[in-house]
Amino acid sequence: MQTHDVIVIGAGLAGLRCATDLARAGRDVVVLEAAKAVGGRQRTDEMDGFLLDRGFHVLNPAYPAMQRGVDIAALRLQRFPVGVRVRRERTVAEIAHPLRHPSRIADTLRSGLISGADAVALARWMAPALVGPRTMMAAPDRTLRAGWDRAGLFGTLRTEVLAPFLAGVLADDSQRTSDAFVRLLMRMFALGRPGLPERGIGALPAQLALTATAEGVGIRLDRRVSRLRSTSRGAEVDVDGGEALSAAAVVVAVGPDVVADLVDLPRPATRGLQTWWFATDSAPAASAMISVDARGRGPIVNTAVMSNSVPSYAPRGRHLVQATCLLRPERVDAATESDVRRQLGEIWQTGAESWHLLRRDDIPDALPAQSAPLRATRRARVAESIFVTGDHRDTASIQGALASGERVARTIVATDREGAIGDRP
């Protein structure tokens, strides 16, 4: 039986970051990944010259964990405009971040989407997150709906911009998500300009895997762990079709959908998303902004012409359009292709019937639910030699996944007082 200092189960963002930090601390680390590639939910496939992420993603370079451990420049981020394109009853309007896009201030003011009262209420709601995020997190939490009510945010900025935009970001249109969590996300949108790597969201875990390998981590793909058990000297894992492995510590870094299969934890609540990918010969609009439908007349919560922001997502002379819907497994009124095409035509004010459907991604566990009151972190150690990491143990974001991996690595090093996971010279 092979023995290591630490076994990490799962090569998503949290697992790769945790493994890298442990290797840097002198541990002998191996990562076991059930899939044939690293990345977990952050994956990119190439199809007919198009780059298709597994669902619609954005990457915010302002995340602290990104800045600590990712070579952001090497990803060649292509940025989205910081704003939202809104399909209203009779018109289409755009609202842009005034500091990021000062040339669009006049258009934003003329959009009819922001009143003076809305602007004041938005500032009142956001100020604690911008000025004192730690103090905000220590204060009592509430639902997003209650937070907006308390701030006096009731106008079109809420109903036609923030609510439809955040429905796609949170995979939740009920406004029952934690107010503190949403304000943290909006703080990151204010501080950074999100985008996507030139070669797709999968470029992020690919870079993390290269870094881990350079630090001496062994990454073994197509290795599904079927069983995990504690022993007197640590823990052992059984691998389908392979030899069992043992280690002084095991880190479970799998997604929320399967974590309960390996450790005695309740299955985390999750929210689902569905993304439709269409190819077209001409872009339906020149706008690179994410578009939402303030009318609420269809399943789509957001859509974007990906090739307007990230030209590498489509072959030369072609364009890629994504449309994302909420995926609710418990409901029967799932989005149909005809519904999606109809609403796309209305949002983009053009015909979408001839667009070629490349793929539909159904992701029932796209995001861990972040209910109020928010629990920003959960314990890392769940048994004597077993630890759990992932965005379902922190915040539902790339930041949460990376930060959770770092935290678990620190916990293992800090609790290794008896030499069970011996330092190597």
C-alpha positions as a Python dict, from the first residue, in 0.01 Angstrom:
ca = {
    (1, 'M'): (0, 0, 0),
    (2, 'Q'): (138, 339, -101),
    (3, 'T'): (174, 588, 183),
    (4, 'H'): (188, 967, 164),
    (5, 'D'): (182, 1254, 409),
    (6, 'V'): (-143, 1389, 267),
    (7, 'I'): (-396, 1261, 14),
    (8, 'V'): (-622, 1522, -145),
    (9, 'I'): (-940, 1384, -303),
    (10, 'G'): (-1048, 1613, -585),
    (11, 'A'): (-858, 1838, -828),
    (12, 'G'): (-1088, 2137, -828),
    (13, 'L'): (-975, 2483, -723),
    (14, 'A'): (-982, 2413, -348),
    (15, 'G'): (-802, 2080, -374),
    (16, 'L'): (-528, 2210, -603),
    (17, 'R'): (-465, 2515, -388),
    (18, 'C'): (-459, 2308, -69),
    (19, 'A'): (-219, 2054, -221),
    (20, 'T'): (17, 2327, -342),
    (21, 'D'): (36, 2497, -4),
    (22, 'L'): (96, 2166, 173),
    (23, 'A'): (374, 2072, -69),
    (24, 'R'): (537, 2410, -11),
    (25, 'A'): (527, 2332, 360),
    (26, 'G'): (729, 2018, 295),
    (27, 'R'): (456, 1754, 274),
    (28, 'D'): (446, 1462, 34),
    (29, 'V'): (108, 1518, -134),
    (30, 'V'): (-88, 1323, -393),
    (31, 'V'): (-416, 1438, -553),
    (32, 'L'): (-672, 1181, -669),
    (33, 'E'): (-923, 1307, -926),
    (34, 'A'): (-1217, 1100, -1050),
    (35, 'A'): (-1243, 1285, -1384),
    (36, 'K'): (-1000, 1271, -1675),
    (37, 'A'): (-908, 1639, -1628),
    (38, 'V'): (-860, 1884, -1343),
    (39, 'G'): (-1100, 2168, -1267),
    (40, 'G'): (-1416, 2035, -1108),
    (41, 'R'): (-1691, 2281, -1205),
    (42, 'Q'): (-1437, 2507, -1378),
    (43, 'R'): (-1394, 2324, -1709),
    (44, 'T'): (-1371, 2431, -2073),
    (45, 'D'): (-1432, 2218, -2381),
    (46, 'E'): (-1352, 2298, -2744),
    (47, 'M'): (-1627, 2223, -2997),
    (48, 'D'): (-1606, 2311, -3365),
    (49, 'G'): (-1361, 2588, -3285),
    (50, 'F'): (-1574, 2734, -3005),
    (51, 'L'): (-1470, 2738, -2638),
    (52, 'L'): (-1757, 2626, -2416),
    (53, 'D'): (-1724, 2654, -2040),
    (54, 'R'): (-1929, 2415, -1826),
    (55, 'G'): (-2192, 2678, -1764),
    (56, 'F'): (-2146, 3055, -1775),
    (57, 'H'): (-1859, 3178, -1555),
    (58, 'V'): (-1690, 3506, -1480),
    (59, 'L'): (-1357, 3550, -1302),
    (60, 'N'): (-1293, 3849, -1078),
    (61, 'P'): (-922, 3939, -1046),
    (62, 'A'): (-1000, 4147, -736),
    (63, 'Y'): (-1054, 3834, -526),
    (64, 'P'): (-779, 3835, -259),
    (65, 'A'): (-710, 3464, -300),
    (66, 'M'): (-665, 3516, -675),
    (67, 'Q'): (-408, 3786, -612),
    (68, 'R'): (-223, 3569, -357),
    (69, 'G'): (-173, 3257, -563),
    (70, 'V'): (-262, 3301, -931),
    (71, 'D'): (-56, 3448, -1215),
    (72, 'I'): (-344, 3663, -1339),
    (73, 'A'): (-142, 3815, -1624),
    (74, 'A'): (-67, 3467, -1764),
    (75, 'L'): (-442, 3397, -1795),
    (76, 'R'): (-473, 3689, -2042),
    (77, 'L'): (-807, 3795, -1899),
    (78, 'Q'): (-1052, 3947, -2144),
    (79, 'R'): (-1277, 4182, -1947),
    (80, 'F'): (-1651, 4237, -1954),
    (81, 'P'): (-1772, 4597, -1926),
    (82, 'V'): (-1874, 4670, -1566),
    (83, 'G'): (-2240, 4726, -1626),
    (84, 'V'): (-2566, 4566, -1733),
    (85, 'R'): (-2771, 4583, -2052),
    (86, 'V'): (-3141, 4578, -1961),
    (87, 'R'): (-3433, 4477, -2184),
    (88, 'R'): (-3727, 4686, -2070),
    (89, 'E'): (-4087, 4690, -2189),
    (90, 'R'): (-4031, 4923, -2484),
    (91, 'T'): (-3659, 4996, -2489),
    (92, 'V'): (-3315, 4858, -2418),
    (93, 'A'): (-3096, 5057, -2177),
    (94, 'E'): (-2744, 5019, -2041),
    (95, 'I'): (-2620, 5110, -1697),
    (96, 'A'): (-2242, 5128, -1644),
    (97, 'H'): (-2005, 5168, -1348),
    (98, 'P'): (-1934, 5544, -1344),
    (99, 'L'): (-1569, 5508, -1241),
    (100, 'R'): (-1489, 5225, -1481),
    (101, 'H'): (-1674, 5379, -1774),
    (102, 'P'): (-1694, 5758, -1720),
    (103, 'S'): (-1782, 5816, -2084),
    (104, 'R'): (-2113, 5633, -2027),
    (105, 'I'): (-2231, 5839, -1729),
    (106, 'A'): (-2469, 6046, -1941),
    (107, 'D'): (-2622, 5733, -2098),
    (108, 'T'): (-2661, 5576, -1753),
    (109, 'L'): (-2841, 5883, -1619),
    (110, 'R'): (-3069, 5894, -1924),
    (111, 'S'): (-3154, 5524, -1896),
    (112, 'G'): (-3439, 5583, -1653),
    (113, 'L'): (-3307, 5300, -1439),
    (114, 'I'): (-3156, 5509, -1157),
    (115, 'S'): (-3334, 5777, -957),
    (116, 'G'): (-3176, 6000, -695),
    (117, 'A'): (-3352, 5804, -421),
    (118, 'D'): (-3225, 5476, -566),
    (119, 'A'): (-2868, 5604, -576),
    (120, 'V'): (-2883, 5712, -211),
    (121, 'A'): (-3039, 5381, -106),
    (122, 'L'): (-2778, 5182, -300),
    (123, 'A'): (-2497, 5376, -132),
    (124, 'R'): (-2658, 5316, 209),
    (125, 'W'): (-2680, 4942, 138),
    (126, 'M'): (-2326, 4909, -1),
    (127, 'A'): (-2136, 5142, 235),
    (128, 'P'): (-2071, 4883, 513),
    (129, 'A'): (-1922, 4638, 261),
    (130, 'L'): (-1697, 4901, 106),
    (131, 'V'): (-1586, 5076, 426),
    (132, 'G'): (-1585, 4803, 690),
    (133, 'P'): (-1646, 4452, 555),
    (134, 'R'): (-1525, 4282, 874),
    (135, 'T'): (-1761, 4491, 1086),
    (136, 'M'): (-2043, 4414, 842),
    (137, 'M'): (-1978, 4040, 868),
    (138, 'A'): (-1991, 4059, 1249),
    (139, 'A'): (-2330, 4232, 1241),
    (140, 'P'): (-2664, 4044, 1233),
    (141, 'D'): (-2741, 3908, 888),
    (142, 'R'): (-3072, 3899, 705),
    (143, 'T'): (-3207, 3802, 363),
    (144, 'L'): (-3126, 4012, 60),
    (145, 'R'): (-3491, 4115, 35),
    (146, 'A'): (-3487, 4240, 394),
    (147, 'G'): (-3155, 4415, 338),
    (148, 'W'): (-3286, 4609, 40),
    (149, 'D'): (-3605, 4695, 228),
    (150, 'R'): (-3405, 4819, 526),
    (151, 'A'): (-3190, 5039, 299),
    (152, 'G'): (-3498, 5185, 130),
    (153, 'L'): (-3408, 5042, -210),
    (154, 'F'): (-3744, 4998, -383),
    (155, 'G'): (-3725, 5159, -728),
    (156, 'T'): (-3636, 5046, -1079),
    (157, 'L'): (-3270, 5001, -988),
    (158, 'R'): (-3383, 4714, -764),
    (159, 'T'): (-3662, 4566, -974),
    (160, 'E'): (-3517, 4604, -1323),
    (161, 'V'): (-3140, 4589, -1270),
    (162, 'L'): (-3019, 4438, -942),
    (163, 'A'): (-3286, 4170, -898),
    (164, 'P'): (-3261, 4020, -1249),
    (165, 'F'): (-2881, 4054, -1259),
    (166, 'L'): (-2826, 3888, -921),
    (167, 'A'): (-3073, 3609, -1000),
    (168, 'G'): (-2815, 3473, -1243),
    (169, 'V'): (-2514, 3544, -1021),
    (170, 'L'): (-2670, 3371, -720),
    (171, 'A'): (-2884, 3114, -905),
    (172, 'D'): (-3165, 3248, -688),
    (173, 'D'): (-3452, 3476, -785),
    (174, 'S'): (-3625, 3463, -445),
    (175, 'Q'): (-3399, 3723, -278),
    (176, 'R'): (-3363, 3487, 19),
    (177, 'T'): (-2983, 3466, -17),
    (178, 'S'): (-2774, 3615, 265),
    (179, 'D'): (-2759, 3994, 244),
    (180, 'A'): (-2402, 3992, 380),
    (181, 'F'): (-2287, 3749, 112),
    (182, 'V'): (-2440, 3955, -168),
    (183, 'R'): (-2281, 4273, -40),
    (184, 'L'): (-1943, 4100, -33),
    (185, 'L'): (-1993, 3996, -395),
    (186, 'M'): (-2097, 4346, -495),
    (187, 'R'): (-1788, 4482, -319),
    (188, 'M'): (-1576, 4264, -547),
    (189, 'F'): (-1766, 4388, -854),
    (190, 'A'): (-1695, 4744, -741),
    (191, 'L'): (-1324, 4678, -685),
    (192, 'G'): (-1249, 4459, -985),
    (193, 'R'): (-1340, 4418, -1348),
    (194, 'P'): (-1445, 4057, -1409),
    (195, 'G'): (-1360, 3874, -1725),
    (196, 'L'): (-1256, 3536, -1859),
    (197, 'P'): (-922, 3381, -1950),
    (198, 'E'): (-844, 3387, -2319),
    (199, 'R'): (-862, 3005, -2329),
    (200, 'G'): (-1169, 2969, -2108),
    (201, 'I'): (-1236, 2928, -1737),
    (202, 'G'): (-1054, 2593, -1747),
    (203, 'A'): (-728, 2784, -1783),
    (204, 'L'): (-747, 2871, -1411),
    (205, 'P'): (-736, 2514, -1271),
    (206, 'A'): (-489, 2420, -1545),
    (207, 'Q'): (-252, 2686, -1414),
    (208, 'L'): (-308, 2576, -1055),
    (209, 'A'): (-231, 2217, -1155),
    (210, 'L'): (96, 2321, -1320),
    (211, 'T'): (194, 2513, -1008),
    (212, 'A'): (109, 2215, -787),
    (213, 'T'): (311, 1979, -1005),
    (214, 'A'): (608, 2216, -997),
    (215, 'E'): (594, 2203, -616),
    (216, 'G'): (612, 1822, -625),
    (217, 'V'): (242, 1733, -598),
    (218, 'G'): (146, 1412, -776),
    (219, 'I'): (-184, 1454, -963),
    (220, 'R'): (-350, 1128, -1066),
    (221, 'L'): (-650, 1157, -1296),
    (222, 'D'): (-926, 900, -1350),
    (223, 'R'): (-887, 781, -990),
    (224, 'R'): (-1226, 762, -823),
    (225, 'V'): (-1219, 717, -448),
    (226, 'S'): (-1493, 479, -340),
    (227, 'R'): (-1426, 467, 32),
    (228, 'L'): (-1247, 666, 302),
    (229, 'R'): (-1180, 533, 650),
    (230, 'S'): (-985, 642, 956),
    (231, 'T'): (-707, 423, 1093),
    (232, 'S'): (-484, 430, 1398),
    (233, 'R'): (-213, 601, 1190),
    (234, 'G'): (-426, 835, 983),
    (235, 'A'): (-662, 735, 705),
    (236, 'E'): (-689, 503, 405),
    (237, 'V'): (-869, 545, 74),
    (238, 'D'): (-993, 280, -166),
    (239, 'V'): (-962, 364, -535),
    (240, 'D'): (-1185, 200, -795),
    (241, 'G'): (-978, -46, -994),
    (242, 'G'): (-656, 46, -817),
    (243, 'E'): (-446, -2, -508),
    (244, 'A'): (-558, 150, -178),
    (245, 'L'): (-351, 439, -42),
    (246, 'S'): (-283, 558, 310),
    (247, 'A'): (-179, 890, 458),
    (248, 'A'): (-144, 1069, 788),
    (249, 'A'): (-413, 1310, 668),
    (250, 'V'): (-676, 1310, 395),
    (251, 'V'): (-839, 1623, 251),
    (252, 'V'): (-1180, 1575, 89),
    (253, 'A'): (-1201, 1841, -182),
    (254, 'V'): (-1496, 1716, -387),
    (255, 'G'): (-1808, 1904, -488),
    (256, 'P'): (-2115, 1952, -271),
    (257, 'D'): (-2303, 1685, -465),
    (258, 'V'): (-2074, 1400, -353),
    (259, 'V'): (-1903, 1515, -33),
    (260, 'A'): (-2158, 1329, 183),
    (261, 'D'): (-2063, 1005, 5),
    (262, 'L'): (-1717, 1017, 163),
    (263, 'V'): (-1759, 1187, 501),
    (264, 'D'): (-2030, 1200, 763),
    (265, 'L'): (-2165, 1542, 674),
    (266, 'P'): (-2511, 1648, 554),
    (267, 'R'): (-2535, 1717, 182),
    (268, 'P'): (-2495, 2094, 135),
    (269, 'A'): (-2794, 2274, -16),
    (270, 'T'): (-2720, 2387, -371),
    (271, 'R'): (-2875, 2589, -651),
    (272, 'G'): (-2881, 2493, -1018),
    (273, 'L'): (-2818, 2671, -1346),
    (274, 'Q'): (-2870, 2578, -1708),
    (275, 'T'): (-2667, 2735, -1990),
    (276, 'W'): (-2746, 2721, -2361),
    (277, 'W'): (-2464, 2788, -2610),
    (278, 'F'): (-2552, 2916, -2957),
    (279, 'A'): (-2333, 2979, -3262),
    (280, 'T'): (-2426, 3252, -3507),
    (281, 'D'): (-2265, 3408, -3813),
    (282, 'S'): (-2328, 3764, -3697),
    (283, 'A'): (-2338, 3915, -3350),
    (284, 'P'): (-2693, 4013, -3248),
    (285, 'A'): (-2555, 4337, -3097),
    (286, 'A'): (-2227, 4517, -3055),
    (287, 'S'): (-2266, 4529, -2677),
    (288, 'A'): (-2029, 4321, -2466),
    (289, 'M'): (-2237, 4372, -2150),
    (290, 'I'): (-2427, 4095, -1978),
    (291, 'S'): (-2794, 4139, -2066),
    (292, 'V'): (-3094, 4078, -1842),
    (293, 'D'): (-3467, 4088, -1902),
    (294, 'A'): (-3641, 4328, -1664),
    (295, 'R'): (-3980, 4209, -1793),
    (296, 'G'): (-3936, 3859, -1653),
    (297, 'R'): (-4100, 3704, -1958),
    (298, 'G'): (-3916, 3381, -1995),
    (299, 'P'): (-3664, 3145, -1837),
    (300, 'I'): (-3345, 3339, -1921),
    (301, 'V'): (-3179, 3522, -1630),
    (302, 'N'): (-2883, 3650, -1831),
    (303, 'T'): (-2734, 3632, -2177),
    (304, 'A'): (-2416, 3762, -2336),
    (305, 'V'): (-2243, 3767, -2672),
    (306, 'M'): (-1931, 3596, -2544),
    (307, 'S'): (-1726, 3667, -2856),
    (308, 'N'): (-1777, 4043, -2811),
    (309, 'S'): (-1578, 4028, -2486),
    (310, 'V'): (-1360, 3724, -2549),
    (311, 'P'): (-1305, 3687, -2925),
    (312, 'S'): (-1111, 3363, -2874),
    (313, 'Y'): (-1434, 3189, -2765),
    (314, 'A'): (-1545, 3173, -3131),
    (315, 'P'): (-1371, 3097, -3462),
    (316, 'R'): (-1291, 3392, -3687),
    (317, 'G'): (-1606, 3520, -3852),
    (318, 'R'): (-1841, 3344, -3605),
    (319, 'H'): (-1998, 3448, -3275),
    (320, 'L'): (-2094, 3269, -2954),
    (321, 'V'): (-2401, 3358, -2747),
    (322, 'Q'): (-2479, 3213, -2405),
    (323, 'A'): (-2818, 3211, -2235),
    (324, 'T'): (-2843, 3106, -1870),
    (325, 'C'): (-3160, 2993, -1691),
    (326, 'L'): (-3231, 2882, -1337),
    (327, 'L'): (-3243, 2504, -1307),
    (328, 'R'): (-3497, 2385, -1053),
    (329, 'P'): (-3507, 2004, -1047),
    (330, 'E'): (-3820, 2004, -832),
    (331, 'R'): (-4022, 2195, -1092),
    (332, 'V'): (-4169, 2067, -1416),
    (333, 'D'): (-4171, 2402, -1600),
    (334, 'A'): (-3816, 2363, -1728),
    (335, 'A'): (-3693, 2588, -2005),
    (336, 'T'): (-3758, 2462, -2357),
    (337, 'E'): (-3544, 2546, -2657),
    (338, 'S'): (-3832, 2732, -2820),
    (339, 'D'): (-3882, 2943, -2504),
    (340, 'V'): (-3511, 3024, -2491),
    (341, 'R'): (-3494, 3118, -2860),
    (342, 'R'): (-3805, 3337, -2834),
    (343, 'Q'): (-3672, 3528, -2534),
    (344, 'L'): (-3326, 3562, -2687),
    (345, 'G'): (-3483, 3724, -2991),
    (346, 'E'): (-3668, 3969, -2768),
    (347, 'I'): (-3367, 4054, -2552),
    (348, 'W'): (-3136, 4107, -2850),
    (349, 'Q'): (-3410, 4247, -3075),
    (350, 'T'): (-3331, 4009, -3358),
    (351, 'G'): (-3429, 3666, -3478),
    (352, 'A'): (-3266, 3372, -3299),
    (353, 'E'): (-3443, 3089, -3480),
    (354, 'S'): (-3153, 3015, -3714),
    (355, 'W'): (-2881, 3013, -3448),
    (356, 'H'): (-2708, 2676, -3414),
    (357, 'L'): (-2740, 2517, -3070),
    (358, 'L'): (-2397, 2383, -2980),
    (359, 'R'): (-2472, 2246, -2633),
    (360, 'R'): (-2688, 2277, -2325),
    (361, 'D'): (-2527, 2246, -1982),
    (362, 'D'): (-2750, 2136, -1693),
    (363, 'I'): (-2566, 2196, -1366),
    (364, 'P'): (-2795, 2111, -1072),
    (365, 'D'): (-2521, 2181, -815),
    (366, 'A'): (-2379, 2496, -973),
    (367, 'L'): (-2352, 2691, -647),
    (368, 'P'): (-2382, 2613, -277),
    (369, 'A'): (-2681, 2798, -134),
    (370, 'Q'): (-2587, 3093, 86),
    (371, 'S'): (-2881, 3135, 319),
    (372, 'A'): (-2912, 3390, 596),
    (373, 'P'): (-2758, 3408, 847),
    (374, 'L'): (-2435, 3351, 655),
    (375, 'R'): (-2180, 3102, 785),
    (376, 'A'): (-1871, 3228, 607),
    (377, 'T'): (-1653, 2935, 715),
    (378, 'R'): (-1716, 2585, 845),
    (379, 'R'): (-1477, 2369, 1040),
    (380, 'A'): (-1195, 2220, 837),
    (381, 'R'): (-1139, 1909, 1049),
    (382, 'V'): (-1426, 1657, 1056),
    (383, 'A'): (-1235, 1360, 1205),
    (384, 'E'): (-895, 1296, 1360),
    (385, 'S'): (-713, 1278, 1027),
    (386, 'I'): (-982, 1391, 781),
    (387, 'F'): (-1040, 1745, 656),
    (388, 'V'): (-1292, 1895, 413),
    (389, 'T'): (-1242, 2189, 178),
    (390, 'G'): (-1443, 2358, -97),
    (391, 'D'): (-1663, 2656, -164),
    (392, 'H'): (-1943, 2477, 22),
    (393, 'R'): (-1724, 2514, 335),
    (394, 'D'): (-1663, 2885, 277),
    (395, 'T'): (-1840, 3125, 40),
    (396, 'A'): (-1997, 3017, -289),
    (397, 'S'): (-1737, 3167, -520),
    (398, 'I'): (-1395, 3115, -671),
    (399, 'Q'): (-1265, 3323, -382),
    (400, 'G'): (-1433, 3086, -137),
    (401, 'A'): (-1288, 2775, -302),
    (402, 'L'): (-932, 2908, -309),
    (403, 'A'): (-950, 3055, 42),
    (404, 'S'): (-1092, 2729, 179),
    (405, 'G'): (-803, 2535, 28),
    (406, 'E'): (-555, 2772, 188),
    (407, 'R'): (-730, 2750, 524),
    (408, 'V'): (-731, 2371, 532),
    (409, 'A'): (-361, 2358, 442),
    (410, 'R'): (-283, 2599, 727),
    (411, 'T'): (-495, 2389, 965),
    (412, 'I'): (-310, 2068, 879),
    (413, 'V'): (30, 2229, 924),
    (414, 'A'): (-72, 2400, 1248),
    (415, 'T'): (-219, 2085, 1404),
    (416, 'D'): (78, 1868, 1311),
    (417, 'R'): (241, 1902, 1652),
    (418, 'E'): (326, 1537, 1703),
    (419, 'G'): (505, 1473, 1373),
    (420, 'A'): (229, 1262, 1225),
    (421, 'I'): (277, 1444, 895),
    (422, 'G'): (649, 1483, 910),
    (423, 'D'): (830, 1779, 757),
    (424, 'R'): (1078, 1687, 489),
    (425, 'P'): (1404, 1878, 450),
}
